[in-house]
């Protein structure tokens, strides 16, 4: 038996008090987190409705006034004593799993909490102009009734435009349109000196336009973005196809479910949406969707499934039924399909509330779901936070499509996390070499799914407690993440930085390219004003010495990967 196939033998782990606290955490979630979450969701909804009542002209006027406040606030900063600039959002509010440790050290806050309006939906230009705190639930409520949607709509309602641009965003349509940031046509940025600029791919700020994605807000403050809209239909015709075999065979079945051969990107058979869920080392379900009209969906014999109702089975469990009943097709209302993973937070809800997927809970209390991630973080405390870092995995591995079978094999051996989420996305060959970029020479390989202008990648979503933890065995979560990061570097993969990272600075810039990013930090005055992206992502509390060093820090460009 080869080393890759040999099972890892782990000793049993002795339970500590935190294990019991985590086990019974559902009590706090039900009686504290869920009621407060529901109240916050309702108040946010009322705020969105109030915003919609305002004319676009009034929203734009308020936006301009708020931008002036940001510029004024930046002018108040004393560089010699105030620390580096970041937003005033509390550390626990962010949806990501990163600790936001940089906010626990000296820093200078700029309040962007007012930037939560949709400024315009331009049906002629097919553009939605949004402020950074507009979330996905808000934008789909405004666009779907118009039979329009963002080209890439991230699944969870709470994910914001700013987070998806400065960080990372993906959806089942990304195999056609790329990542969320690839669908942006213009950014409005407040630079370090208070200058407000509009960056597009073909104006004088083109370098800044391409440097913004993945920069974590370290080049300037994003105050609005113009994002591509596409025409849609009322329903998603979704096909569920069960697949079986070895881990590698499951990976290849996923590739074959949607990816055309090189150069066949105009094939009409390519679906509008793609995702696959791997439920165990031998079984998975591939899902492909096509937009469908109301008339088609309501034809006799067709099945309509409104998955958004609170009492409905959780989506990942509903999809799993294809393993027993075989391939089937159904029609899902488009907006409900977009947010299909919100109610159960993919499958993390099963760990947070082990019985929340049961029929009696769904009918009685399902309307309270989901708990807000920010409140889960706010009520967990330092000990539980550290426990989750060690005993839980929430990571995304972005890998070239042809390496998906190898990635699945690696996760199965090293982490044993199931279910796994697979979602493809294009990684474009751009005029600038950005922080993330395709493999050099990919277009010469003519691989399945690739085109001359983009390499097909896949997000392997690894979210759950690893097998060893569920069996009560020793598991070193930090070491597992370090090994995952090393595997990604070796295989030209990427780790989205919303997650906890164990990368040191040298390896961070081996994974990502520093060239354009550092060029823009110098050109637009970010050095000494905004934190570097590594400083923001680095795990652990920042000492005063680190703060002082970061105020003058520059990325050493030789860290960047070179061709």
C-alpha positions as CSV (number, residue, x, y, z in Angstrom):
1,X,0.0,0.0,0.0
2,X,1.4,3.4,-1.0
3,X,1.9,6.2,1.6
4,X,-1.0,8.1,0.0
5,X,-3.4,5.2,0.5
6,X,-2.2,4.2,4.0
7,X,-4.6,5.2,6.7
8,X,-3.4,7.6,9.3
9,X,-3.5,6.2,12.9
10,X,-4.3,8.8,15.5
11,X,-4.5,8.4,19.2
12,X,-7.6,9.1,21.2
13,X,-7.9,12.7,22.5
14,X,-8.8,13.5,26.1
15,X,-11.8,15.7,26.5
16,X,-11.5,19.1,28.2
17,X,-14.2,21.5,29.5
18,X,-14.4,23.3,26.2
19,X,-15.6,20.1,24.5
20,X,-18.7,20.1,26.7
21,X,-19.3,23.8,26.3
22,X,-19.3,23.4,22.5
23,X,-21.5,20.3,22.8
24,X,-24.2,22.2,24.7
25,X,-23.7,25.5,22.9
26,X,-27.0,25.0,21.2
27,X,-28.7,26.2,24.4
28,X,-27.2,29.7,24.0
29,X,-27.9,29.6,20.2
30,X,-31.6,28.8,20.6
31,X,-32.4,31.1,23.5
32,X,-30.0,34.0,22.8
33,X,-28.5,33.9,19.3
34,X,-31.6,33.0,17.2
35,X,-34.0,35.5,18.7
36,X,-31.5,38.3,18.4
37,X,-30.6,37.2,14.9
38,X,-34.2,37.2,13.8
39,X,-34.7,40.7,15.3
40,X,-31.6,42.0,13.5
41,X,-32.6,40.5,10.2
42,X,-36.0,42.1,10.5
43,X,-34.6,45.5,11.4
44,X,-32.1,45.3,8.5
45,X,-35.0,44.4,6.2
46,X,-36.9,47.5,7.4
47,X,-33.8,49.6,6.7
48,X,-33.6,48.2,3.2
49,X,-37.3,48.9,2.6
50,X,-36.7,52.5,3.8
51,X,-33.8,52.8,1.5
52,X,-35.9,51.6,-1.5
53,X,-38.5,54.3,-0.8
54,X,-35.9,56.9,-1.5
55,X,-35.3,58.0,-5.1
56,X,-31.9,57.2,-6.7
57,X,-31.2,60.9,-6.7
58,X,-31.6,61.2,-3.0
59,X,-29.6,58.1,-2.3
60,X,-26.8,59.5,-4.5
61,X,-26.9,62.8,-2.7
62,X,-26.6,61.0,0.7
63,X,-23.8,59.0,-0.7
64,X,-21.8,62.1,-1.7
65,X,-22.3,63.6,1.7
66,X,-21.1,60.4,3.4
67,X,-18.0,60.3,1.1
68,X,-17.2,63.8,2.3
69,X,-17.4,62.6,5.9
70,X,-14.9,59.8,5.1
71,X,-12.5,62.3,3.4
72,X,-12.8,64.6,6.5
73,X,-12.1,61.7,8.9
74,X,-9.0,60.7,7.0
75,X,-7.8,64.3,7.2
76,X,-8.1,64.2,11.0
77,X,-5.5,61.3,11.3
78,X,-2.2,62.1,12.8
79,X,0.3,59.7,11.1
80,X,2.7,59.9,14.0
81,X,0.4,58.6,16.7
82,X,-2.9,57.4,15.3
83,X,-2.0,54.0,13.8
84,X,-3.0,52.5,10.5
85,X,-6.4,53.0,8.9
86,X,-9.2,50.4,9.0
87,X,-13.0,50.5,9.1
88,X,-14.9,50.9,12.4
89,X,-16.8,47.7,12.1
90,X,-16.4,45.6,15.3
91,X,-14.1,42.5,14.8
92,X,-17.0,40.0,15.4
93,X,-19.3,41.5,12.8
94,X,-17.4,40.2,9.8
95,X,-18.8,37.0,8.2
96,X,-15.3,35.6,7.7
97,X,-13.6,33.2,10.1
98,X,-10.4,35.3,10.4
99,X,-9.9,36.7,13.9
100,X,-9.5,40.4,12.7
101,X,-6.7,40.6,15.2
102,X,-5.4,43.8,13.7
103,X,-8.3,45.6,15.3
104,X,-7.1,44.6,18.8
105,X,-4.0,46.8,18.4
106,X,-3.6,50.5,17.9
107,X,-5.4,51.7,14.7
108,X,-7.4,54.6,13.2
109,X,-11.0,53.9,12.5
110,X,-13.1,55.3,9.7
111,X,-16.9,54.7,9.9
112,X,-18.4,53.3,6.8
113,X,-21.6,52.0,8.4
114,X,-23.8,54.4,6.3
115,X,-22.7,52.9,3.0
116,X,-25.5,50.3,2.7
117,X,-27.6,51.6,-0.2
118,X,-28.2,50.4,-3.7
119,X,-27.5,53.7,-5.5
120,X,-28.9,52.8,-8.9
121,X,-30.1,49.9,-11.1
122,X,-29.4,51.0,-14.7
123,X,-31.3,48.7,-17.0
124,X,-29.9,50.3,-20.1
125,X,-26.2,49.9,-19.1
126,X,-27.1,46.7,-17.2
127,X,-25.2,47.9,-14.2
128,X,-26.1,48.0,-10.5
129,X,-24.3,50.7,-8.5
130,X,-24.0,49.6,-4.9
131,X,-22.3,50.8,-1.7
132,X,-20.0,48.3,0.0
133,X,-22.4,47.2,2.8
134,X,-25.2,46.2,0.4
135,X,-25.6,42.4,0.9
136,X,-26.7,39.7,-1.4
137,X,-30.2,39.3,0.1
138,X,-30.8,43.0,-0.4
139,X,-29.6,43.1,-4.0
140,X,-31.6,40.1,-5.1
141,X,-34.8,41.5,-3.5
142,X,-34.3,44.6,-5.8
143,X,-33.2,42.9,-9.0
144,X,-35.0,39.5,-9.3
145,X,-38.5,41.1,-9.7
146,X,-37.0,42.9,-12.7
147,X,-35.8,39.6,-14.1
148,X,-32.2,40.8,-13.5
149,X,-29.4,39.7,-11.3
150,X,-25.8,40.3,-10.6
151,X,-23.8,38.0,-12.8
152,X,-22.4,36.3,-9.7
153,X,-24.6,36.2,-6.6
154,X,-22.9,34.7,-3.6
155,X,-25.2,32.2,-1.8
156,X,-25.3,33.6,1.8
157,X,-27.6,36.6,2.3
158,X,-25.3,38.4,4.7
159,X,-22.3,38.5,2.3
160,X,-21.6,42.1,1.3
161,X,-20.4,43.7,-1.9
162,X,-17.4,45.2,-0.2
163,X,-16.3,41.9,1.3
164,X,-16.8,40.0,-2.0
165,X,-14.7,42.6,-3.9
166,X,-11.9,43.2,-1.4
167,X,-11.9,39.6,-0.4
168,X,-13.4,36.7,-2.4
169,X,-16.7,35.8,-3.8
170,X,-18.0,32.9,-5.9
171,X,-21.2,31.3,-7.1
172,X,-22.5,28.5,-9.3
173,X,-22.3,30.9,-12.3
174,X,-18.6,31.6,-11.9
175,X,-17.7,29.1,-14.5
176,X,-19.1,31.6,-17.0
177,X,-18.4,35.0,-15.3
178,X,-15.4,34.4,-13.0
179,X,-15.2,35.5,-9.4
180,X,-17.5,38.3,-8.1
181,X,-14.7,40.9,-8.6
182,X,-14.5,39.9,-12.3
183,X,-18.0,41.3,-12.8
184,X,-17.2,44.8,-11.5
185,X,-16.9,47.5,-14.1
186,X,-15.9,50.4,-11.8
187,X,-14.8,51.1,-8.3
188,X,-15.1,54.4,-6.4
189,X,-12.2,54.6,-4.0
190,X,-11.1,57.0,-1.3
191,X,-7.3,57.1,-1.4
192,X,-5.0,57.7,1.5
193,X,-4.8,61.5,1.0
194,X,-8.6,61.8,0.8
195,X,-8.7,61.9,-3.0
196,X,-11.8,60.2,-4.5
197,X,-11.2,58.3,-7.8
198,X,-13.2,56.1,-10.1
199,X,-11.1,53.2,-11.3
200,X,-12.1,51.2,-14.5
201,X,-10.1,48.8,-16.6
202,X,-9.5,51.4,-19.3
203,X,-8.9,54.7,-17.5
204,X,-5.9,56.2,-15.8
205,X,-6.5,54.1,-12.7
206,X,-6.6,50.8,-14.6
207,X,-3.7,49.5,-12.4
208,X,-5.7,50.2,-9.3
209,X,-8.8,48.6,-10.8
210,X,-7.0,45.3,-11.2
211,X,-5.2,45.5,-7.9
212,X,-8.3,46.0,-5.7
213,X,-9.6,42.4,-5.7
214,X,-8.1,40.3,-2.9
215,X,-6.4,43.4,-1.4
216,X,-8.6,43.4,1.7
217,X,-9.2,47.1,1.6
218,X,-5.5,47.9,2.0
219,X,-5.2,50.2,-1.1
220,X,-8.0,52.6,-0.3
221,X,-11.5,52.7,1.1
222,X,-14.2,51.3,-1.3
223,X,-17.3,53.5,-1.2
224,X,-19.2,52.2,-4.2
225,X,-18.9,49.7,-7.1
226,X,-20.7,49.4,-10.4
227,X,-21.4,45.7,-11.0
228,X,-22.6,43.8,-14.1
229,X,-26.2,42.7,-14.4
230,X,-27.5,39.9,-16.5
231,X,-31.1,39.0,-17.7
232,X,-32.6,36.0,-15.8
233,X,-35.8,34.1,-15.8
234,X,-38.2,33.3,-13.0
235,X,-37.1,29.7,-12.3
236,X,-34.0,27.5,-12.2
237,X,-34.3,24.2,-13.8
238,X,-32.1,22.0,-11.7
239,X,-30.8,18.5,-12.5
240,X,-29.5,16.3,-9.7
241,X,-27.3,13.5,-10.9
242,X,-25.8,11.0,-8.4
243,X,-22.2,9.9,-9.0
244,X,-20.3,7.0,-7.4
245,X,-16.7,5.7,-7.4
246,X,-13.4,6.5,-5.9
247,X,-12.5,10.0,-4.7
248,X,-10.6,10.7,-7.9
249,X,-13.5,9.3,-10.0
250,X,-15.9,11.6,-8.2
251,X,-13.6,14.5,-9.1
252,X,-13.6,13.5,-12.8
253,X,-17.4,13.1,-12.8
254,X,-17.7,16.6,-11.5
255,X,-15.5,17.9,-14.3
256,X,-17.4,16.1,-16.9
257,X,-20.8,17.4,-15.6
258,X,-20.2,20.9,-17.0
259,X,-16.7,21.5,-18.5
260,X,-16.5,21.6,-22.3
261,X,-13.4,20.6,-24.2
262,X,-10.9,23.4,-24.9
263,X,-12.3,26.0,-27.3
264,X,-15.9,24.9,-27.0
265,X,-17.0,27.6,-24.6
266,X,-19.9,28.6,-26.8
267,X,-21.5,25.2,-26.5
268,X,-25.2,25.7,-25.8
269,X,-25.2,22.7,-23.5
270,X,-23.1,24.5,-20.9
271,X,-25.3,25.1,-17.8
272,X,-26.0,28.4,-16.2
273,X,-25.2,27.1,-12.8
274,X,-22.9,24.3,-11.5
275,X,-22.2,22.8,-8.1
276,X,-21.3,19.4,-6.8
277,X,-21.5,18.1,-3.3
278,X,-19.3,15.1,-2.2
279,X,-21.0,13.3,0.7
280,X,-18.4,10.7,1.4
281,X,-15.3,9.2,-0.3
282,X,-17.5,7.2,-2.7
283,X,-20.7,9.2,-3.4
284,X,-21.6,12.7,-4.6
285,X,-24.4,14.6,-6.4
286,X,-23.6,16.9,-9.4
287,X,-26.1,19.7,-9.9
288,X,-26.5,21.7,-13.1
289,X,-29.0,24.5,-13.6
290,X,-30.6,26.4,-16.5
291,X,-32.8,29.4,-16.2
292,X,-36.4,28.6,-17.1
293,X,-39.5,30.8,-17.7
294,X,-42.6,30.7,-15.5
295,X,-44.5,29.1,-18.4
296,X,-42.0,26.3,-18.7
297,X,-41.9,25.6,-15.0
298,X,-45.6,25.3,-14.6
299,X,-46.2,22.9,-17.5
300,X,-48.0,19.8,-16.5
301,X,-45.7,17.1,-15.1
302,X,-43.0,19.5,-13.9
303,X,-42.1,19.6,-10.3
304,X,-41.7,23.0,-8.6
305,X,-39.8,23.1,-5.3
306,X,-39.9,26.3,-3.2
307,X,-36.8,25.5,-1.2
308,X,-36.8,28.9,0.6
309,X,-39.7,28.0,2.9
310,X,-38.5,27.6,6.6
311,X,-40.0,24.1,7.0
312,X,-38.4,22.7,3.9
313,X,-35.5,20.1,4.2
314,X,-32.1,21.8,4.1
315,X,-30.9,22.0,0.6
316,X,-27.8,19.8,0.9
317,X,-29.9,17.1,2.5
318,X,-32.5,17.4,-0.2
319,X,-29.9,17.1,-2.9
320,X,-28.5,14.0,-1.1
321,X,-31.8,12.2,-1.8
322,X,-30.6,11.7,-5.4
323,X,-28.3,9.0,-4.1
324,X,-31.3,6.9,-3.2
325,X,-33.9,7.9,-5.8
326,X,-31.6,8.5,-8.8
327,X,-31.4,11.4,-11.2
328,X,-34.2,13.9,-11.1
329,X,-35.2,17.4,-12.3
330,X,-37.1,20.1,-10.6
331,X,-37.8,23.8,-10.9
332,X,-36.8,26.2,-8.1
333,X,-37.8,29.9,-7.9
334,X,-34.7,31.8,-8.9
335,X,-34.2,33.9,-5.9
336,X,-34.8,30.9,-3.6
337,X,-32.2,29.0,-5.6
338,X,-29.6,31.8,-5.2
339,X,-29.9,31.6,-1.4
340,X,-30.4,27.9,-1.1
341,X,-27.5,27.5,1.4
342,X,-28.4,30.4,3.7
343,X,-30.8,28.7,6.0
344,X,-28.4,25.9,7.0
345,X,-25.1,27.8,6.4
346,X,-24.2,25.1,3.9
347,X,-24.1,22.2,6.5
348,X,-22.5,24.1,9.4
349,X,-26.0,24.4,10.9
350,X,-25.9,20.7,11.7
351,X,-22.9,21.3,14.1
352,X,-24.3,24.4,15.6
353,X,-27.8,23.0,16.2
354,X,-27.6,19.2,15.8
355,X,-31.4,18.7,15.6
356,X,-32.3,21.8,13.6
357,X,-32.7,19.7,10.4
358,X,-35.4,17.6,12.0
359,X,-39.0,18.1,10.8
360,X,-40.4,19.2,14.1
361,X,-37.7,21.9,14.6
362,X,-38.1,23.1,11.0
363,X,-41.8,23.6,11.4
364,X,-41.7,25.1,14.9
365,X,-38.5,27.2,14.8
366,X,-37.2,27.0,11.3
367,X,-38.4,30.5,10.6
368,X,-35.7,31.8,13.1
369,X,-32.9,30.3,11.0
370,X,-30.1,31.0,10.3
371,X,-28.2,32.4,13.3
372,X,-26.1,35.4,12.3
373,X,-22.5,34.4,11.9
374,X,-21.5,37.6,13.6
375,X,-23.5,36.7,16.7
376,X,-22.1,33.2,16.8
377,X,-18.7,34.8,16.9
378,X,-19.6,37.4,19.5
379,X,-20.9,34.7,21.9
380,X,-18.1,32.2,21.5
381,X,-15.3,33.7,23.6
382,X,-11.6,33.2,23.3
383,X,-11.5,29.6,24.4
384,X,-14.2,28.4,22.0
385,X,-12.6,30.5,19.2
386,X,-9.3,28.7,19.7
387,X,-11.1,25.3,19.9
388,X,-12.7,25.9,16.5
389,X,-9.3,26.8,15.0
390,X,-8.0,23.4,16.2
391,X,-11.0,21.1,15.9
392,X,-12.9,22.6,13.0
393,X,-12.1,23.4,9.3
394,X,-13.6,26.3,7.3
395,X,-11.4,26.7,4.3
396,X,-11.7,27.0,0.6
397,X,-9.0,25.5,-1.7
398,X,-9.0,27.2,-5.2
399,X,-7.3,24.8,-7.5
400,X,-7.0,24.3,-11.3
401,X,-9.8,22.2,-12.6
402,X,-7.6,19.3,-13.7
403,X,-6.2,19.0,-10.2
404,X,-9.6,18.6,-8.5
405,X,-9.3,14.8,-8.2
406,X,-5.9,15.2,-6.5
407,X,-7.3,17.9,-4.2
408,X,-10.2,15.6,-3.2
409,X,-7.8,12.8,-2.5
410,X,-5.6,15.1,-0.3
411,X,-8.6,16.4,1.7
412,X,-9.9,12.8,2.2
413,X,-6.5,11.7,3.6
414,X,-5.5,14.7,5.6
415,X,-8.8,16.1,7.0
416,X,-11.6,13.6,6.3
417,X,-14.2,16.4,6.0
418,X,-17.5,15.7,4.4
419,X,-19.6,17.0,2.7
420,X,-17.4,18.9,0.4
421,X,-18.6,21.7,-1.9
422,X,-17.3,22.0,-5.5
423,X,-17.9,25.2,-7.5
424,X,-16.0,26.1,-10.7
425,X,-14.8,29.5,-11.6
426,X,-12.8,31.1,-14.4
427,X,-9.5,32.7,-13.6
428,X,-8.8,35.2,-16.3
429,X,-5.6,36.1,-18.1
430,X,-5.6,39.9,-17.5
431,X,-3.5,42.8,-18.8
432,X,-1.9,43.0,-15.3
433,X,-0.5,40.1,-13.2
434,X,-2.8,40.4,-10.2
435,X,-2.5,38.7,-6.8
436,X,-4.2,35.6,-8.2
437,X,-3.5,34.6,-11.8
438,X,-3.7,31.4,-14.0
439,X,-0.9,29.0,-14.4
440,X,1.7,30.3,-16.9
441,X,1.2,28.7,-20.3
442,X,-2.2,27.1,-19.4
443,X,-3.6,28.1,-22.8
444,X,-1.0,25.9,-24.5
445,X,-2.2,22.7,-22.7
446,X,-5.7,22.8,-24.1
447,X,-7.2,21.2,-21.0
448,X,-10.9,20.5,-20.4
449,X,-12.8,23.6,-19.2
450,X,-10.0,26.1,-20.3
451,X,-10.3,28.7,-22.9
452,X,-7.5,30.8,-24.6
453,X,-8.4,33.7,-22.2
454,X,-9.2,32.0,-18.9
455,X,-8.2,28.9,-17.0
456,X,-10.9,27.0,-15.2
457,X,-10.4,26.7,-11.4
458,X,-12.6,25.1,-8.7
459,X,-13.3,26.1,-5.2
460,X,-13.1,23.0,-3.0
461,X,-15.1,24.1,0.0
462,X,-14.0,22.3,3.2
463,X,-16.4,23.2,6.0
464,X,-17.1,20.9,8.9
465,X,-15.5,19.0,11.8
466,X,-12.8,16.6,10.5
467,X,-13.4,12.9,10.8
468,X,-10.7,12.4,13.5
469,X,-12.5,15.0,15.7
470,X,-15.9,13.3,15.3
471,X,-14.2,10.0,16.3
472,X,-12.6,11.6,19.4
473,X,-9.1,11.4,18.0
474,X,-6.2,13.8,18.2
475,X,-6.3,16.4,15.4
476,X,-4.0,19.4,15.0
477,X,-6.1,21.9,13.0
478,X,-3.3,24.5,12.7
479,X,-0.9,21.9,11.3
480,X,-3.5,20.6,8.9
481,X,-4.1,24.1,7.5
482,X,-0.3,24.6,7.2
483,X,-0.1,21.4,5.1
484,X,-3.1,22.5,3.0
485,X,-1.4,25.8,2.3
486,X,1.8,24.1,1.3
487,X,-0.1,21.8,-1.0
488,X,-1.8,24.9,-2.6
489,X,1.5,26.7,-3.2
490,X,2.9,23.6,-4.8
491,X,-0.1,23.2,-7.1
492,X,-0.7,26.9,-8.0
493,X,-3.7,27.1,-5.8
494,X,-5.0,29.9,-3.6
495,X,-6.5,30.2,-0.1
496,X,-9.2,32.9,0.3
497,X,-8.2,35.1,3.2
498,X,-11.6,35.3,4.9
499,X,-10.4,32.1,6.6
500,X,-7.8,31.5,9.3
501,X,-4.4,31.4,7.7
502,X,-1.1,29.9,9.1
503,X,1.0,31.4,6.3
504,X,4.2,33.3,7.2
505,X,5.0,36.3,5.1
506,X,7.3,34.5,2.8
507,X,4.9,31.8,2.0
508,X,2.0,34.3,1.7
509,X,3.9,36.0,-1.2
510,X,4.7,32.6,-2.7
511,X,1.0,31.9,-2.9
512,X,0.0,35.4,-4.1
513,X,1.8,37.8,-6.5
514,X,3.0,41.0,-4.9
515,X,4.1,43.0,-7.9
516,X,1.1,45.0,-8.9
517,X,-0.2,45.2,-5.4
518,X,3.0,46.7,-4.0
519,X,3.3,49.0,-7.0
520,X,-0.1,50.4,-6.3
521,X,0.5,50.7,-2.6
522,X,3.5,53.0,-3.4
523,X,1.9,54.9,-6.2
524,X,-1.4,55.7,-4.4
525,X,0.1,56.4,-1.0
526,X,-1.2,53.4,0.9
527,X,2.1,52.6,2.6
528,X,2.1,54.2,6.1
529,X,-1.7,54.8,5.9
530,X,-3.3,51.5,5.2
531,X,-2.2,48.1,6.5
532,X,-0.6,45.6,4.2
533,X,-2.8,42.7,3.2
534,X,-0.5,40.2,4.9
535,X,-0.6,42.3,8.2
536,X,-4.4,42.2,8.1
537,X,-4.5,38.4,7.4
538,X,-1.8,37.4,9.8
539,X,-3.0,35.3,12.7
540,X,-2.5,36.5,16.2
541,X,-2.6,39.7,18.2
542,X,-0.4,42.6,17.0
543,X,2.2,44.1,19.4
544,X,2.9,47.8,19.4
545,X,6.3,47.0,17.8
546,X,4.5,45.2,15.0
547,X,2.1,48.1,14.5
548,X,5.1,50.5,14.3
549,X,6.8,48.3,11.8
550,X,3.7,47.9,9.7
551,X,3.3,51.6,9.4
552,X,6.5,51.7,7.3
553,X,6.4,48.2,5.9
554,X,6.7,47.3,2.3
555,X,6.3,44.0,0.7
556,X,9.6,42.6,-0.5
557,X,8.7,42.0,-4.1
558,X,11.2,39.1,-4.4
559,X,8.7,37.1,-2.3
560,X,6.4,37.2,-5.3
561,X,6.3,34.2,-7.5
562,X,8.0,34.7,-10.8
563,X,7.6,32.9,-14.0
